[in-house]
Amino acid sequence: MNKQSSHPQPPQWADKFLEWYCSPSCREEIQGDLHEAFHRRRKQFSLRKAKRLFVWEVLLSFRWSNMRSVGNSPGAGWMSTYRLYFKIAWRNMLKAKTFSSINIAGLTIGLATCILIFQFIHSELSFDQFHIYKSDLYRVELDRIYADRTDKSAGCTAFLGSALAEYFPEVEAYTKLWGTKHVNNVLHYDQDPLLVEQLYYADSNFFELFTFRLIEGDPHTALLEPFSIVLTQSVARKLFGNTPAMGKTIRYSGNYGTDDYQVTGIAQDPPYNTHLPFSTLISFKTLIEQTDERADRSTGWNAFLTYLKLKDGTPQATLEAKLHAFIDQYYADLQEKDVRVQLYLQPITSIHLHSNIRFEPDTNGSFKVVKILGWVAVFVLIIAWVNYINLATSKAVERAKEVGVLKVIGAHKRDLRRQFLIESTLLNLCSLVFAISIAWLAIPLLNQITQSDISPVALLNSPEMIFGLTGIFVLGILFSGFYPAFVMASFSPASALGGTIRWTKGLNLRKALVMVQFAISVILIAGSLVVFKQVNFMLHNDIGMNIRQIMVLQGPSLLDSTYPSRLANLKNQLLSFNYVDQVTNSTAIPGKEITWINNGVRRSGQPESSNQSIPFIGVEHEFFKTYQLPLVAGRTFRKDGEEENDKVVLTKSAASQLGFADAKSALNQTISFNDRKTEVIGVVADYHQESLNHGYQPILFLRAEQANSYFSIKLTGFNTNEAIRTIRQVWNESFPGNPFSYFFQDEYFDRQYRADRLFGKLMAMFTGLAILIACLGLFGLTAFTMQKRRKEIGIRKVLGASTHQILINLTREHMTLVFAAALIGAPMAYVLMQNWLNHYAFAITLKWWYFLLPLLMLAMAGAIAVGFHAIKAAVANPVNSIRSAE
C-alpha cells in the first residue's frame, strides 16, 4: 500500500467522476485502460501533462453508451429532480416567448460584444509571448534627461550590449540590430527590382535569442559571415517564385551602395503579434565592413536596438538597480555636459503596449486603449445582466401563484431557488451558445477593422478564452440569477395565492438598475463622441504646412556619378507638365520619424555643456515652397552657391531650444555641430513633423540639393491616374532599374492615426450595441409594466383622462429616470474623458454639449421604446382593459 502510494497517481477528482457516471459493466475496463495510459505517459512526458491527458480522456469517455442508467445511479433522485427542473425551465421559456426572447437577445448581444472585445485584448496581450526566452529577454531603453525635456529612445550605441555583458555577470547574452526602414532598400535577382521594408542588420545569434523559425539554413551560422542575407518566405517568393533560394546570390542596394549577398537562410514570416516584424536580415559584420568598423565603435551613432538575455531567474529590478554605476563609468562625458542618462530594461512582452519612444521598429499599441475597451466590455455585460434582473423581477409577481402552489404542496425555499437558478442557467447557456456563434462569424470583420490576424479557432482552443467564457457564464448566473431566485422563493403562500403581493422594494430596485444602465450609456456615448471629435481634430487640424495634393516618390537606391544629371532631368520633365507645380527632394518628409539626430548642437562660443539634441533634415531649396512652410524671419536656401552649404534654417522651437530670445535674434548667428560652423539664415514656423500625439519638434534644416530619400511632387488638380502613369514613365527613363514606389503625403501622414481611428471605431460600435441592449431591456420592461397597469389606464380613460394626458403620465417616470441617469453619468464621463485627453500634446476642449447630446439621444431612444407601448395602451378600449384585468 505504501509502495503504491509512493508513485504518482491520476487526479483523484477525475477518477471519482469516472466512477460516478460510468456503468459498472464497463467501468473496470475503461478505468484500467486510462490508468495504464497515465503511467505510460508519466514516463514519456511530464507528470503535469500526463495528468492533463488523463482528465481529458475521462471527459471524452463521458458518453451515453458508458453512462450508468439513472435508476441505478447513487444520485438517481438528485438527477431526476434536476431533470424535472430543466423540463419546467424549458416549458416556461416556451410559454413566455417574448420575455425569453428579449432576455436571450440582450444577453447574447452583451456576451458576443464581450467575447469580441476580449479576443481583441487577448490578441494585444499576446505580442511576443511566443518567444522561448520571453521571461528573460529585455530591450535597453536609453533616456537623455535635459533641463527642459527628456529624450526617450530605443536606439543605443552598437557596443552597449557587449559593455553590459562584460560589466554584469547577470547578462547571459546580447544581440543588436540596426534598422534601415527609413531608407530605400532594393533587392535584385534576374527580374524587376523589389523594394523591401523592415530590413535589419542583425547579430549572428539573432535566431538563438528570438524564436523566429528558420525554415532553411542553420540558425547558428546564417548571419555569421559578412554579406550573408536571410529572407522571409514572402520576400523569397517574390524574388524567386517557386525556385529554391538557398545559396543563390542576390544584389542589395541601400545605405552603402550596391553589393552581392548570398542567401544563407529562409525564415518563416514573423507572426503579426510581434513588435519586431522583419522582411530581410543582413549579417551585422556586413555593416561593420561597409562602415570601416565605425558602426561598432562610434559613440555618437545611437540608432541600434540592443536586446539582453538575462540568466534564468534574474529579476529585472536586480540588474536595473546596478545600472547607476555602469552609467557613471560609460556615460561620464554626457554627465559632464549637464545631460543625465538613464538606462532601463523593457521586457519584450511589454513593448507593444507600453512603449512609444524613438526608434520603435513598428507602430505599437496602447495599454490605455486596451484598458478602456476592457471597461467597455464590463459595462456592456452589466447592462445585459441588469436587463435580465429587471425583467425577471418584474415577472416575479406574475409567477407568484405558481410559487404559492409549489409551497403549499411542500416545496422548500431551497427547491424554488434551485428551480429559478436553473432557469437562469438555461437562459445564460442559450445566450452563450448564440454569442459564441455570432462572435465566430464576426471575427473576420473584427480582423478587417483592427488589421489583426485573430483566428476564430482561438475561441475554442485557447485556455485563456475558455477560462474567461466559463467565468463570465458562472458570473452571469450568479449576478443575474441569484437575486430573482431569492425574490421569488421568498413569497409567502397566502399572499401569493391571494394575489395581494405588492413588492415595492423590487420596484425601487428596478428603477435604480434602469438608472445604472442609462448612466453607463451616457458615459459610453459621451466617450465615443469625445474620441470621434479628438480623432477628427487630429485628422483635420492645421499641421503648420500644406501637404494636400503632394505625391511622394521613394528615391532611387541604384546611384552612380550620373545621379545629379538624372535628378535634374527628372525635375525638368516633371515641371514641364501643366499638372505639376513644384518638385523637391529631401531626406525626410512630414509623418516620418527623423532618425538623423545630432546631440552636439550649440551656439558658437558656448561650452560643450550647452549642447542640444536636435533632429536634422536635408532639403532641396524648393522644399519650403512646395510644402508652403511659413517663414518667420530671414530667408530659406538659394539654388546656387557653395556658401549655401554652410547655412541652416531653424524652426521656432529649435531657435528657442538653442537659447535665442526670438526668431529675429537667431538670424546671422553661428551654431556648431560635429566641429562644423554654420550660419542661421532663416527661421520657419513650427509644424507637426509627426502626429498631434506629440508636441512641436525642434528641427534644423540643412541644404541637400542631391538628397535621394524622397521626391515630393506638388500636383494641381489633374486627373490623378493619368498623372501617375506619366510620372511613372519619366521615372523609368530617369532611373532605370529602380522600383517606382509612390504615396500621397496627406494619406501617408494620416496613417499615424490608425490606432486612434481604430479606437474610435471600436468605441462607436460597442457603444451602439450597449445602447441597443439597454433599449431592448427598457422595451421589454415597459411592455410588462403597461400590461400590469392596463386596468389603471382603463379607469383613467373612463374618468375622462385624454390620450395625451395618459401618455404624459406613462412616459414621465421613465424620462425622469433617464434625466437622473444623465446627472450621474455626465460628470463621470467628463472626468474620464479629460483624463484620456491629457496624454495628447494637442487635444480638443471639452464642451457642454458633448454631455447634453447623450441625454437627448437616450431620451429619444427611451421615448420610442416607452412610447410604442404607451400609445398602444392609451388608445385601447377601456372596457376591454378593465375586463381583462379582472
DASULJO-V109858 format. One record per run of one state. SS is the DSSP state (h for helix, s for strand, l for the rest). FROM is the first residue (numbers start at 1). TO is the last residue. If there is no record, write none. Layout:
# DASULJO-V109858
[[SS FROM TO] [SS FROM TO]]
This chain:
# DASULJO-V109858
[[l 1 1] [h 2 6] [l 7 11] [h 12 21] [s 22 22] [l 23 23] [h 24 44] [l 45 46] [h 47 60] [l 61 63] [h 64 66] [s 67 67] [l 68 69] [h 70 72] [l 73 75] [h 76 95] [l 96 96] [h 97 125] [l 126 136] [s 137 145] [l 146 149] [s 150 153] [l 154 154] [s 155 156] [l 157 159] [h 160 167] [l 168 170] [s 171 179] [l 180 184] [s 185 188] [l 189 193] [s 194 196] [l 197 198] [s 199 202] [l 203 205] [h 206 209] [l 210 213] [s 214 216] [l 217 227] [s 228 232] [h 233 240] [l 241 248] [s 249 254] [l 255 256] [s 257 267] [l 268 279] [s 280 283] [h 284 290] [l 291 293] [h 294 297] [l 298 303] [s 304 310] [l 311 315] [h 316 320] [l 321 322] [h 323 330] [l 331 331] [h 332 336] [l 337 339] [s 340 347] [h 348 354] [l 355 357] [s 358 358] [l 359 366] [h 367 396] [l 397 399] [h 400 408] [l 409 412] [h 413 450] [l 451 457] [h 458 461] [l 462 462] [h 463 489] [l 490 492] [h 493 498] [l 499 503] [h 504 540] [l 541 549] [s 550 554] [l 555 562] [h 563 575] [l 576 579] [s 580 586] [l 587 596] [s 597 603] [l 604 607] [h 608 610] [l 611 611] [s 612 619] [l 620 622] [h 623 626] [l 627 630] [s 631 634] [l 635 641] [h 642 646] [s 647 651] [h 652 657] [l 658 662] [h 663 666] [l 667 669] [s 670 673] [l 674 675] [s 676 684] [l 685 698] [s 699 703] [l 704 709] [s 710 715] [l 716 719] [h 720 734] [l 735 741] [s 742 744] [h 745 788] [l 789 789] [h 790 798] [l 799 802] [h 803 837] [l 838 848] [h 849 874] [l 875 877] [h 878 884] [l 885 886]]
